[in-house]
Amino acid sequence: GLGQSEAVLVLTVFTGGSVLLQIPIGWIADHSGRRAVLLACAVIALAGALALPFAIGSAWLLYPLMFIWGGALIAIYTAGLGLLGDGFPRAQLAAANVVFVMVYQVGGAGGPTLAGAAIDLIGPEGLVFMVAACAAVLLFASASYRLR
């Protein structure tokens, strides 16, 4: 329901959060634990998706939400890489990174397709549904996974 210029501004704020928050989130992950940061980012991803329909009508809610949501969504990758480094021996790290990037790219290619299909089936809420469902799966998987 946004006009083109407002949609571009919202996307710019989202991208700004994804760029500007990586260093502080990375620092927090290094000092308080990567798994805790991953869980927090998954919670923020889920909460952001659920809050988006309510924030669309108010710039005071929408822009801060998009900034924080952008930072948290992209930090999932950052925290995941850190956990990868913690969980694999040095000799297996390159192979583990290849698999990590491949899975991330499959999600990057398949996610927009699934979201587009959900939007076609449900309407604009389809995007919210897909992002919330993916964040819920990540939250559940992250909370139940144990490092060996």
Backbone bond lengths (Angstrom), bond angles and torsions (degrees), N, CA, C in turn:
res aa  C-N    CA-C-N  psi(-1)  N-CA   C-N-CA  omega(-1)  CA-C   N-CA-C  phi
1 G - - - 1.425 - - 1.517 113.58 -
2 L 1.317 118.39 5.11 1.463 120.68 -179.98 1.523 110.24 -90.68
3 G 1.309 115.81 150.74 1.458 120.54 172.11 1.520 110.08 -72.16
4 Q 1.324 116.25 167.45 1.459 120.64 -176.21 1.532 112.42 -60.21
5 S 1.316 117.89 -46.90 1.468 119.98 -176.98 1.527 110.87 -66.73
6 E 1.342 117.16 -38.96 1.463 119.23 178.46 1.529 111.17 -69.22
7 A 1.332 117.67 -37.18 1.464 121.26 177.78 1.524 110.56 -63.93
8 V 1.329 116.48 -39.98 1.467 120.26 177.84 1.531 109.91 -65.28
9 L 1.314 117.91 -40.55 1.460 121.45 178.03 1.531 110.97 -63.78
10 V 1.332 117.12 -42.31 1.468 121.03 178.02 1.529 110.08 -62.09
11 L 1.322 116.78 -43.76 1.463 120.90 178.34 1.531 111.07 -64.47
12 T 1.324 116.88 -37.30 1.466 120.97 177.80 1.529 110.99 -64.88
13 V 1.313 117.33 -42.12 1.472 121.24 177.97 1.533 109.90 -64.56
14 F 1.328 117.08 -42.91 1.461 122.21 177.09 1.531 110.27 -58.63
15 T 1.327 116.68 -47.74 1.463 121.71 179.88 1.528 110.60 -65.55
16 G 1.317 117.09 -38.81 1.464 120.02 176.50 1.515 111.65 -59.18
17 G 1.317 117.56 -43.47 1.461 120.94 176.71 1.516 111.60 -63.87
18 S 1.326 116.02 -39.19 1.465 118.81 -178.85 1.530 111.78 -66.91
19 V 1.312 117.20 -29.18 1.468 120.77 178.59 1.530 111.00 -86.87
20 L 1.318 117.08 -51.15 1.463 121.02 -171.58 1.533 114.19 -73.29
21 L 1.315 118.13 -24.09 1.465 119.62 -177.49 1.524 114.07 -91.17
22 Q 1.343 118.50 -4.76 1.465 119.11 -176.89 1.532 112.79 -67.03
23 I 1.305 117.79 -39.95 1.467 119.61 179.89 1.528 111.07 -67.69
24 P 1.338 120.16 -48.71 1.469 117.58 178.00 1.534 112.72 -64.11
25 I 1.325 117.72 -38.93 1.464 119.25 179.03 1.525 110.20 -67.32
26 G 1.311 117.71 -39.92 1.469 121.17 175.93 1.519 111.73 -61.67
27 W 1.324 116.36 -41.02 1.467 119.87 178.16 1.530 110.26 -63.46
28 I 1.323 116.03 -43.65 1.468 119.99 178.12 1.523 109.78 -61.78
29 A 1.327 117.24 -42.23 1.467 120.71 179.51 1.524 111.20 -62.22
30 D 1.311 117.20 -39.45 1.471 120.95 179.27 1.518 111.99 -67.80
31 H 1.328 117.09 -31.64 1.465 120.32 -174.34 1.525 115.12 -101.02
32 S 1.323 117.55 -16.69 1.461 117.74 -178.73 1.519 113.53 -124.57
33 G 1.300 117.48 -5.49 1.459 120.90 178.22 1.516 112.17 114.86
34 R 1.309 114.55 127.56 1.461 120.46 -177.01 1.527 112.10 -68.48
35 R 1.313 116.41 -37.51 1.462 119.32 -178.85 1.526 110.61 -65.02
36 A 1.322 117.26 -41.47 1.464 120.48 177.91 1.523 110.55 -61.89
37 V 1.326 116.99 -39.80 1.461 120.76 178.83 1.525 110.27 -67.62
38 L 1.331 117.44 -40.60 1.457 120.09 177.17 1.524 110.91 -61.16
39 L 1.312 117.03 -44.48 1.462 120.67 177.89 1.535 111.04 -62.54
40 A 1.332 116.47 -43.24 1.472 120.11 178.85 1.525 110.71 -63.00
41 C 1.316 117.23 -41.30 1.467 120.44 178.53 1.525 111.07 -65.15
42 A 1.327 117.61 -38.25 1.467 120.83 177.58 1.530 110.29 -65.70
43 V 1.328 117.43 -39.96 1.466 121.06 176.89 1.529 109.94 -63.62
44 I 1.325 117.14 -44.54 1.466 120.76 179.49 1.526 110.40 -65.35
45 A 1.339 117.33 -37.92 1.464 120.45 177.64 1.524 110.59 -61.93
46 L 1.312 116.67 -44.44 1.463 120.88 178.97 1.530 111.02 -66.99
47 A 1.320 116.91 -47.24 1.468 121.06 179.89 1.525 111.10 -63.32
48 G 1.320 116.61 -39.61 1.464 119.99 178.90 1.511 112.25 -63.23
49 A 1.336 115.95 -41.83 1.463 119.16 178.31 1.522 110.87 -63.46
50 L 1.318 116.24 -42.07 1.465 119.85 -179.12 1.529 112.34 -71.34
51 A 1.334 116.92 -29.93 1.467 121.07 -178.96 1.527 112.82 -82.71
52 L 1.316 117.38 -21.11 1.467 120.46 -174.51 1.525 113.93 -54.97
53 P 1.327 120.20 -46.93 1.473 118.03 -179.49 1.532 113.54 -60.54
54 F 1.320 116.99 -29.81 1.470 120.81 -179.48 1.523 111.88 -81.98
55 A 1.344 116.54 -25.54 1.461 120.82 -177.06 1.518 112.87 -87.59
56 I 1.316 118.09 -19.46 1.463 121.38 -175.92 1.524 112.17 -53.68
57 G 1.306 118.87 -37.98 1.460 121.94 -176.22 1.515 115.33 -78.25
58 S 1.332 118.70 -7.38 1.459 120.90 -175.27 1.524 111.13 -132.95
59 A 1.324 116.08 117.47 1.463 120.33 179.16 1.527 111.21 -60.97
60 W 1.334 116.92 -32.85 1.473 121.15 -179.31 1.521 111.51 -63.88
61 L 1.320 117.04 -29.05 1.464 121.53 177.50 1.527 111.75 -94.30
62 L 1.323 116.79 -39.89 1.460 121.60 -171.96 1.527 113.01 -65.87
63 Y 1.312 118.09 -48.67 1.466 120.05 -174.03 1.535 112.87 -68.15
64 P 1.318 120.12 -45.40 1.470 117.97 175.06 1.537 112.11 -63.02
65 L 1.340 116.19 -38.88 1.466 119.53 177.72 1.520 110.75 -59.52
66 M 1.317 117.42 -47.29 1.457 120.89 -177.51 1.524 111.72 -65.77
67 F 1.326 117.42 -36.65 1.466 120.90 178.97 1.533 110.49 -64.75
68 I 1.311 115.92 -49.76 1.466 120.73 -178.89 1.519 110.53 -69.25
69 W 1.307 117.34 -41.75 1.463 121.90 179.75 1.524 110.88 -62.22
70 G 1.329 117.00 -42.42 1.470 120.71 177.02 1.518 111.71 -60.81
71 G 1.318 116.59 -44.03 1.459 120.05 178.59 1.512 112.21 -63.56
72 A 1.321 116.41 -43.04 1.468 120.29 -177.98 1.521 112.10 -69.31
73 L 1.328 117.44 -41.28 1.460 119.67 -179.01 1.528 111.67 -64.39
74 I 1.298 117.32 -43.08 1.465 119.76 -179.69 1.530 110.57 -73.57
75 A 1.321 117.65 -30.95 1.472 120.66 179.00 1.522 112.14 -68.15
76 I 1.317 118.14 -16.49 1.468 119.88 173.55 1.527 109.28 -59.04
77 Y 1.303 116.93 -42.64 1.473 121.32 176.99 1.531 110.50 -64.45
78 T 1.316 116.23 -45.54 1.466 121.27 -179.05 1.529 111.19 -60.93
79 A 1.314 116.88 -48.40 1.468 120.86 179.36 1.528 110.61 -65.76
80 G 1.323 116.67 -37.10 1.469 120.31 177.73 1.514 111.84 -62.45
81 L 1.314 117.33 -41.26 1.473 119.87 177.07 1.520 111.27 -63.94
82 G 1.320 116.50 -40.51 1.462 119.65 177.27 1.517 111.75 -62.57
83 L 1.322 116.97 -42.93 1.465 120.55 177.69 1.521 111.16 -65.44
84 L 1.309 116.53 -34.91 1.464 120.86 176.33 1.522 109.96 -60.64
85 G 1.320 115.91 -45.64 1.463 120.11 178.07 1.515 113.14 -63.62
86 D 1.336 116.46 -33.50 1.463 120.83 178.32 1.516 112.36 -74.98
87 G 1.333 117.99 -28.75 1.453 121.36 -169.02 1.508 116.24 -97.32
88 F 1.310 117.82 -10.83 1.456 119.70 -177.02 1.519 110.82 -121.84
89 P 1.333 116.52 143.55 1.470 118.95 174.42 1.528 110.20 -66.41
90 R 1.296 115.11 155.53 1.467 121.84 -175.88 1.538 112.13 -52.97
91 A 1.326 117.28 -39.19 1.464 121.27 -177.95 1.528 112.25 -66.08
92 Q 1.307 118.22 -26.16 1.460 121.36 -178.11 1.530 113.24 -102.41
93 L 1.302 116.22 -0.90 1.466 120.51 -173.07 1.531 112.80 -64.68
94 A 1.321 118.13 -40.44 1.472 120.00 -179.57 1.527 110.70 -63.48
95 A 1.320 117.13 -45.17 1.469 120.47 179.54 1.527 110.55 -65.40
96 A 1.314 117.22 -41.23 1.462 120.94 178.78 1.529 110.22 -62.70
97 N 1.321 117.22 -39.46 1.460 121.13 179.47 1.533 110.72 -65.82
98 V 1.320 117.58 -38.45 1.463 120.71 177.75 1.529 110.17 -60.69
99 V 1.327 116.98 -45.68 1.463 120.57 179.27 1.530 110.33 -64.68
100 F 1.321 116.69 -42.14 1.473 121.24 179.18 1.524 110.37 -58.39
101 V 1.320 116.93 -48.29 1.466 121.00 -178.69 1.529 110.32 -66.22
102 M 1.323 117.50 -39.57 1.468 120.09 178.99 1.530 110.98 -61.73
103 V 1.325 116.75 -46.05 1.469 120.54 179.42 1.527 109.93 -64.12
104 Y 1.321 117.03 -40.90 1.465 120.98 178.34 1.525 110.53 -61.68
105 Q 1.326 117.16 -41.58 1.463 120.85 -179.82 1.527 112.25 -70.08
106 V 1.333 117.23 -35.08 1.467 119.72 175.21 1.532 109.00 -61.36
107 G 1.323 116.75 -43.83 1.464 120.21 175.86 1.514 111.72 -63.88
108 G 1.325 116.47 -38.58 1.462 120.71 179.37 1.516 112.69 -66.31
109 A 1.325 117.09 -30.96 1.464 120.69 178.29 1.526 111.14 -86.71
110 G 1.325 116.88 -39.76 1.462 120.46 -176.01 1.513 113.92 -82.26
111 G 1.322 116.85 -31.13 1.465 120.85 -177.41 1.520 113.69 -58.13
112 P 1.336 118.56 -51.73 1.469 118.77 179.24 1.530 112.97 -62.43
113 T 1.325 116.45 -33.57 1.464 119.30 178.01 1.527 110.52 -65.64
114 L 1.330 116.29 -46.10 1.467 120.04 178.19 1.531 111.25 -65.17
115 A 1.327 116.59 -40.73 1.460 119.66 178.73 1.527 110.69 -64.07
116 G 1.318 116.96 -41.41 1.461 120.44 177.58 1.521 111.60 -62.03
117 A 1.346 115.99 -41.49 1.464 119.60 177.30 1.527 110.74 -64.18
118 A 1.337 116.32 -40.59 1.471 119.97 178.52 1.526 110.99 -64.47
119 I 1.322 117.29 -38.34 1.462 121.16 177.79 1.529 109.84 -65.13
120 D 1.337 116.33 -41.39 1.463 119.57 177.98 1.525 111.57 -63.30
121 L 1.341 116.98 -38.42 1.466 120.89 -177.31 1.525 113.19 -78.55
122 I 1.346 116.41 -43.39 1.462 121.07 -171.18 1.527 112.33 -103.05
123 G 1.317 116.34 -32.26 1.455 121.51 -171.94 1.525 108.44 113.43
124 P 1.331 118.30 -167.14 1.468 120.96 -177.41 1.534 113.40 -55.16
125 E 1.326 116.99 -26.68 1.467 120.51 179.50 1.528 111.80 -67.60
126 G 1.331 117.26 -15.10 1.463 121.07 178.52 1.516 112.64 -59.86
127 L 1.339 116.54 -36.60 1.464 119.99 177.07 1.521 110.29 -64.29
128 V 1.318 116.01 -45.72 1.462 120.72 178.71 1.525 109.86 -60.09
129 F 1.321 116.58 -44.79 1.458 121.13 179.89 1.521 111.27 -59.72
130 M 1.330 117.69 -47.24 1.474 120.86 -177.68 1.525 111.58 -65.02
131 V 1.330 117.00 -45.51 1.468 119.50 -179.65 1.523 109.90 -64.79
132 A 1.318 117.51 -42.22 1.469 120.80 179.02 1.527 110.64 -64.35
133 A 1.327 117.56 -41.84 1.468 120.41 179.43 1.531 111.11 -64.17
134 C 1.320 116.97 -44.02 1.471 120.03 178.66 1.529 111.22 -65.01
135 A 1.328 116.90 -41.38 1.469 120.44 178.45 1.523 110.53 -64.96
136 A 1.330 117.21 -38.22 1.470 120.15 178.67 1.527 110.75 -65.65
137 V 1.330 117.35 -41.05 1.468 120.66 177.13 1.528 109.94 -63.04
138 L 1.331 117.24 -45.01 1.465 120.65 178.04 1.519 111.06 -62.00
139 L 1.307 117.36 -42.86 1.462 121.24 179.72 1.520 110.63 -61.71
140 F 1.320 116.88 -46.59 1.459 121.09 178.89 1.525 110.96 -62.91
141 A 1.331 117.24 -46.16 1.465 121.01 -179.13 1.531 111.10 -64.81
142 S 1.320 116.89 -41.66 1.470 120.80 -179.13 1.523 111.14 -67.55
143 A 1.323 116.59 -39.21 1.462 120.31 -178.39 1.531 111.59 -71.46
144 S 1.322 117.23 -29.58 1.470 119.73 -175.83 1.517 113.39 -95.09
145 Y 1.334 118.47 -12.04 1.463 122.08 -177.39 1.519 111.00 -79.19
146 R 1.291 116.54 138.35 1.469 121.94 176.95 1.525 109.70 -121.22
147 L 1.317 117.78 128.58 1.464 120.87 175.90 1.514 110.07 -69.95
148 R 1.326 115.69 141.56 1.471 120.03 177.52 1.500 110.04 -99.65
